[in-house]
Amino acid sequence: MNNTNRVKVGMVVDEETGVILTDIYEGDKIIRKSQSDYNNKYVTNFNKKELFVKVNINPLKEMWKELSMREFAVATALIPYISYKDGILRNNGISINLKEIGLLLEIDYEAIRKIIPILEKKMIIQKTEIQSERYANKMKKCYVVNPYLFLRGTDIEYKILELFHNSKWSNISENKKEI
């Protein structure tokens, strides 16, 4: 390869003999043996395009003890609907209400109408208001999931964190963020 247009930034030197083995140019990738060993042992970026939600293990263990089987099942079944950076329950980008939650989870309305308030009382989810997706001058009530339990991504809005800051789940987390 012709290196005349590339900027030389260093060289590789044999430690024992001091002989220059090759030059290093701007943009070259250097792979150390430990990196190569890692790549030989692990598949990197596995399912990279698949969406994921962070589940905090310590609060989850406590949640398992505190919730009924049905409450736990509903709380975890909501995971695919948690939106990025705000934790609001959405389907195809649109926030969902109680009736839509029931339809998505295939639970009849009367049953979901009883379970969701229990999850609210136990601070698994909360109601909040957001800007309406349809009307610029209206607010819409929606449900948001406790980021101390489940979080899509690694960032969360302060106003959402404040909703759950005093929940028992926030005190279980080892990395409680002061707000």
KAPESUL-V277093 format. One line per field, one symbol per residue. psi: psi as a letter, one per 40 degrees, with the letter a starting at -180 (. if undefined). Layout:
psi: ???
//
This chain:
psi: ihedeihheaihhhddeehhdiihiheihhhidddddddddihifhfdehiihhhhddddddddddiiddddddddeedeehiheeeihihfehiiadddddddefhidddddddddddddefdiiiihihiddhdeiihiiiiiheedhhhaeiiiddddddedeidddedhdfhhh.
//
